[in-house]
Amino acid sequence: MIDLLMKEEDYDAVVTSNIRFAEKIRHVVENFSLEQPIPIFTLSSVTSLPEQDYRKYELNYGLLGRAVAETLIGESGEKQAQPEQLFENDGFRLWNQMECGSRPVKQLRILTIDSPETMILKGLARLYTKETGTQILFDVYAYDDIYEQFLKAEKKDVYDIFRLDVTWLSWLAERILVPLDEIDADIGSCYQEYIPSLIKKYSVVHGRAYALPVTPSTQLLFYRKDLFENTAVRRLYSETYHSELKVPKSFTEYNQIAEFFAENEHLEQNYYSNLTLGNLGVTATEFLTRLFSHKKHLYEKDGRVVINDQAGIQALEELVTAKRYSDKKVVRWWTTSAKDFAEGKLAMMINFSNYASEILGAGSRVVGNIGVAMVPGRNPIYGGGTIGISKNSSCKQDALAFIKWLTSDPVASGMAALGSVSPSIKTYSKYHIIDVFPWLELSKDCFGKSHTQRIPADSDKTFNETKFLNILGMAVENVLMGFLPVEESLNRAQQLVDEEINTAV
């Protein structure tokens, strides 16, 4: 190969069928300092991040292997394997496929929440800058402070792009975002990129697309497989409760298991179950997690939001019980809950999928023993982020080019590989990512099962999520701190909801 490359003949490219061979060719080219670098093209398995030295035509061997394994395991005399299956190649995945104008703008400014994903977004944005020359500037605020910044931005042109909590989309979209079809009349064509169930939840308000899903997440139940599958532990649980230790399907079962692991004196060590009770919004979410295990929607048939019905009373009573078996320290954010799980303190944890990568951090004591399941009630809350363009931006075309690039494959898969989550349906066939973060595959299915809407989908009203969570969070705190009994606290909160929320709904 050295002799071939050192000849004076001109070669347009080198093509190989093996990425290791491509690496060797690259080293030859570098070491012998050829005057004209030769483009190298190679077959490759699917990878997560771009490669600067050669172009890879990617083949999803992981998808092929999974299909073969499923066929072999599921094959029986009644069902013969298909004689032929064809899998679409990923091919040349284009990291530089951007649709910005012929003269890209100098900079785009993004307002976003402080979260693990923000660091990943900053890193990937550098690739965009390298290709287009457009600097991506991030203004990062804590959850408690950023809502006020969104309201201020309604009348200012400071920002080009907003990364919103999805629960704020209904309230803020028409105030601060430009409908995307005003920039691109064919905006719907990019929807085929995303998990189908994301569109109505993360993009559309009153029939128009205002945003694109960027870091969608759902609640999942994480549990310690080594504890749940331990023969001695299972026997002890059976002797204590005369029932089998298994992943809970209701919060009654969840609390019983939590009691067992937290207080059984015959265990070698006691373990907590998590509760995240930081600000009012986070506290309210713990209540809603349980409420939605008993009712499908937040609203009734007449469209009114109701929290003091029998489902609400039972949910708050279950939360009071759960607090007995949680750590006595105040856990303010889901990142801390994930770290506690990683440290081996928890037997079970309900957390959002976009924070789950923390359980695989350095020093994690649970790697290899992480089980994941649907939350009790099988109606998980969805969360995470959606991304839209300021109606006051003077760079709307370039801003749309950036958010399209960010939310589509391969960039979205790169985010997932780095520990975030992805809206792209293609990510969930990349088994080198799924093998590292096995909960991602389940989270994809959870979006379609979540029916936790605040108001009816066909409503022409908006929903003030922040105001609602503050009312609900205060009601929950009053009960958890012993100031008010369950029913009285919920009745007081319902009166405020009727005055502040239902009048708008």
N, C-alpha and C positions, 0 to 999 in steps of 0.2 A: 504494500500500500504506500509506503514512503517513496519507493521508486516511481510509482505511478503518479503520485501527486507532485513529485519534483520534476517531472518532464515538462517541457516547455509548452505542451499542448494546453489549450484553454478548455476548461470544463465549466459548464453552466451550473452544475449542481452535483452533489453526491447523494445517492439514495440508498438507504440500508433497511433491512427488515428487523434490525435488532438495536435497541437503544444503547446497549453496552458497546456495540461496535461503533455506533455514532459517537459515543464519548471518546473512544480511542482515536477516531479520525479527528475529532476536535483537538485532542492533545497534540497530534502530529502537526496539524495546521498551526497551532499556537507555538509549538517548540521550534518549528523550522521557518517560522516567520514568512510565509508565502506572501508575495506582494499583493495578490488579489485574494482576499478571503473567499472561500467557496461555500455557498449555502449548503447546509446539510439537512436532508429530509429523512425521517425515520419513522417506522412503525413503533407504537408505544402502547402500553396499558394506560388507562385513564389516570391522569395526575391532577393535583389540586391547584397548583400554582404555575404561572407561566415560566417558560424556559427561553433564555435569551440566545443560547448558542446554536440551537437547531429547531426546525419546525417538526412538530410531532403530529402524525396521523394516529389518533387515539382509538383503541379498540377496547370495549368494555368487557374484559375477561372476567371480571367479578360477576357481572350480570349473567354471562354465559355459564360460569361455574355454579351459580345459584340455581339457574334453570335446570341444569343437569342433575344437581343434587335433589331438587324437588321432584323431578321426574322419576328418579331412581327410588326415592323414599316412598312416593305416592303410587308407584306402579303396582298393579295387581292383575290377576287373571281377567277381571272385568274391564279394566281400562288399560289399553296398550299405549305405549309411548308414541307420540307423533313421529312419523318417519323423517320429518324435516321441519326445522324451525329457523327462521331468519331473524337476526338481530341487527338493528340499525347501528351503524358505526357512529361514534362521536365525531370522528374525522378531525379536520383542522379546526380546533376550537379557537375562535378569534377574540383574543383579549383586547384587541385594538379596534373593535367594531363600534365606532362612535358616530353619532349623527349630528355633530355640532356644525355650526355654520362654516363657510369657507374661510372666515377669519375668526377663529375662536377668541372669546373674550379673555381678558387678562386674569380675571378671578371670579369665583363664585363663593358666596358666603352662606354657610349653613348654620341654623340654630338647632341644637340637639341636646338631648338629655345626657347627663353623666352616667355612663353604663359601660360594661365590658365591651359591648359591640362598638362603642364609639372609637375605641383604640384600634379596632380592626378596620373600621371604616376609614380612619385616618391613614392607616397603612396602605390600603388598597387605592385610596385617592391619589397617592403618589404615582401609581401606574398611569392613571388618567392624566396627571400633570405632565409626566414624561412624554406621553404620546401627543398631547394637544397644546401643551404650554400653559394651560389654564390652571392657576393656583386655586386649590380648594381650601377655603378658610373655615374653621370650625369655631363657633361660639358655644361653649358647653356650660350648661347650668344643672344644678341639682333638681331632683323631682319637685321639691317643695317650692322652688323659685321659678321654674321655667314657664309655668302657666301664665304668670303675670307678664313675662316677656312676649308670649304669643299675643296677649291682648294689646300690649303696647305696639306690636308690629302691625296691627290692623291699619294704622294711619301713617306708617313710616316705610321708607324704602331701603332699610338697612340690610335686609336679608333677601336672598334669592330662593333659598330652599328651606323648608321646615321638615324636620323629622319629628312627627307627632306620636304620642301614645294613641293607639287605635281607638281607645275609649273616648278620646276628645274629638274624633273626626266629625261626628254628627254636629257638635256644637260649634266648632271652629271653621269647618270647611268653607262655608259660604261667606265667612267674615274675612278670612285671610288668604285663601287659596284661589287660584285661577282654575276654572274647569279645563281639564287637559285637552278636550276636543277643540278648544279655542286656539290651541297651539298646533295640534295635530288632529285633523278631522278623522284620521284612521287610527286613533289611539286604541280602539278595541282590538286591533290586530295583534297587539303585544300580549293580550290576555292568555293566549295559548301557551305562553311561557310559564305561567304560574299554576300552582295547585288550584284546581277549579273553585273550590269552596272559599277561597280567599277573596274573590272579586267583590262580592256584595259586602263582606265584612270590612275590608281594608281599602276599598277604592271608591265605591259608589255612595253618593248621598243624593237623595231625591232624584234618582234616575240618571245622574251625571257622574262621570269619573273625575274626582278631585285629587287623587293620590294613587300611588302604586305601593303594594306591599313590599317592605324591605327586610324587616326582622320579625316575622310573625312567630308567635309562640302560643302554646297552650299549657294548661296545668297537667301535670302527670304525677302519679304516685310512685315514688321510689322506695324500695325496701331492701333490706339486707338478705340476700339469698342464703348466705351461710347460716343465718339465724332461722329463717323460715324453713329451711330444708334440713336442719340439724335434728337427728333422730331423738336425742335426749330432750331437746327443747320441745319438740312436737309432742312427745309423750307427757312431759310436764304440763303443757298447755291442755292436753286432752283430759288429764286427771283433774285439773283445776276447773275447767269450764264444761267438761263433757261434750266437747265439740272439737272439730279438726282445725288446726292452725293452717290458714290459707289466706291468700291475698283478700283483703276485705272488699265487699261489694256495696256495703252501706256504712254510714258513719256510726251506727250502733256497733257493728262488728269492728270498725276502726278503733273506737274508744275502748272496747274490750281488749283488743290486742295491745293497745297503748298501755292500758292498766297492767297487763301481764308483764310486759317488758320493763316497765318503770318501777313496779313495786313487788314483784315476786321474789321472795327472800331466798328461794332455792336456786336462782340463777347465779352463775359465777360473777356476773356483772349486770347492772341495770342500765337500760337504755331509754332515752326519751323519744317522744315524737315531736316534730317541730310545730311551733306556732310563730308566725311572723307578725308582730304587733308594733310596728314603728309609728308612722303618722296615722291620721284618721283614715286616709284612703287605703292604706295597707291593712289596717284593722278591719275595715269594712269588707275588704276582699275575703278575709278569712270567714266572715259570716256568709257572704254570698256563695262561697265554695260549697257550704253546707246547704244553703237555701236552694241552690240549683240542683241538688240531689233529690229534692222533694217536689220541685215544680219546674216546668220546662222553660218558662219565660218569667221575666220580672213583672210583666203587665198582665192584667186580666182581660176578659173578652171585650170590655168597654174601653180598653186602652189605658186604664188607670194603673199606675204603679202601686203595688200593695206589698207591704212588708210585715204587717201585723196579723196575718192570717195564721192558720194552724201550721203551715209550712215554715213561716218565719219564727214562730214560737219554738217549734221543734229544733230548727237550725240553731237558734241562739242557745237553747238548752244543751245541745250537743257541743257547741263551742265552749260553754262553761265547763262541761265535763272534760273536754280535751285539754283545757288549761291545767288541770290537776296533774296531767302526765307529761307536760312539757317542761323544758328547762326553766328554772326560776328567773334566769336573767332575761332582760328584754332584748329580743332579736328584732332589729329595726328594718332590715331589708333582706330580700331573698338571697342575696349573695352570701350573707352570714349564715343563713340556714344551710346552704349548699356546703359551705366550709365545715360546719358542724357535722354534717353527714360524712364528709370526707375524713374527718378526724375520728370517726367511729363512735360518736356520741349518740347517734340516732338509730332507732330500729326502722323507722318509717319517716318519710318526708313528702309533703305535697309542695311542689315548686313548679315554676314556669320553665319550659324547655330552654329558653334563651339564657338562663342562669345555671343550667345543669352542668356545663363543662367545668365549673369550679370543683365538682366532686372528683375530677381526675387530676387536680393540681399536684404540685410537688409535695411529696410526703403523704399522699392519700393512703389511708389504711383500708379502703374498701374496693380498690381496683380488682376486678375479677369476681366480685361478689355483689354486683349491683343488679337488682331486679327492677323492672319497670312495668307499670300497668296503668289502666285507665283509673281516674279518680273514682271514689265511691259515687254511685248514682249515674255514672257514665254521661255526665253533662258538663264537661270541663269548661271553665272560663278561658277565653282566648285573650291574649294581650300582645305585648310587643309593639313594634313600630310600623308606621306607614309614612311615606315620604311624598311631599307635594311641593308646588311652586308658588311663591308669594305672588299675589295679584299685583303687588307694587314693584316687582322686579323688572328691570330694564333688559334682562338677559334671559328671557323665558325660553327661547329656542335652545340655547346652550344648556340651561338648567334641565330641560327635559332630556336632552341628549345624555347628560350625566346620570340622571336617576334611572333612565332606561338601561344604561350600561351597568349600573350598580345592581339592579334587581334581576338581571338576566344571567343565564349561564354563559361563560364559565365563572364570571366574577361572583355570582351568588353562591356557587359551589365552593369557591375559594373562601368565602366568609364562613361557611359551615365547617370546612376543614380546619379553620383557625379557631374554632370553638364557638362560633355564633350559630345562627340558624339561617335558613334559606327559603325564599318564596318560590324558587324555581322547581318545577316538578322533576326536572332532569337530575337534580341533586340526589333524589331518593332512589336512584338506580346506581349510584356511585358507591359500591360496597366497601371500598377502601375508606370511605368516610363513615358509613354506617357501622362498620366493624369497630371503629374508635368510639363513636357516639351512638350506641344502639337505640337510644330512646328517640332519635330523630324519625325513624320509620313509623313508630307509633304516633308521634306528634302529628305527622302528616295526616293520618286517619282521624285524629281528634278534631281537626278543623270542621270536618263535615258533620261530626256528631254534636258539636257545640251549638246549643240553641239558647244562649244566654242573652238574647237581645233585650235592651232596655225598653224600647218602644217598637210597635209593629213595623215591619219592613216597608209597608206601603204608606206609612204615616208621612204627612207633609210637615210635621213638627220637628224640632230639634230637642236634644236632651243634654242638660247641663250636668255632666258627669261629676265635675269637681264639687258642685254644690250638693249633689245627691250623696256622694261618698262622705262628705263632711257631716251631714246630718246622720247618716247611718253609722259612721265610725264613732261619733259621740254617743249614740244610743248603746252601741256595743261596749264602749269603755265604761259607761255608767253601770252596766251590769257586771262586767268583769272586775271592777273595783269595788263592787258591793254597795253602790250608791242607790240603785233602783232595782226592783225585781224585773224579771224578763218581760212580762206582759205590759207593765206600766211603762217601761222604757220604750218598747216598740210602739205602744199607742201614742206616746208623746212624739216619737219620731214620725209616725204616720201622719199626725196632724201637720207637722212641718212639711212633709213630702206633699201633702195635699195643697198646702198654701204656696210652696215654692216650686214644685215640680209638676204636679198634675194640672195646675192652672195653665202651664205652658204646653203640656201634652194634650 
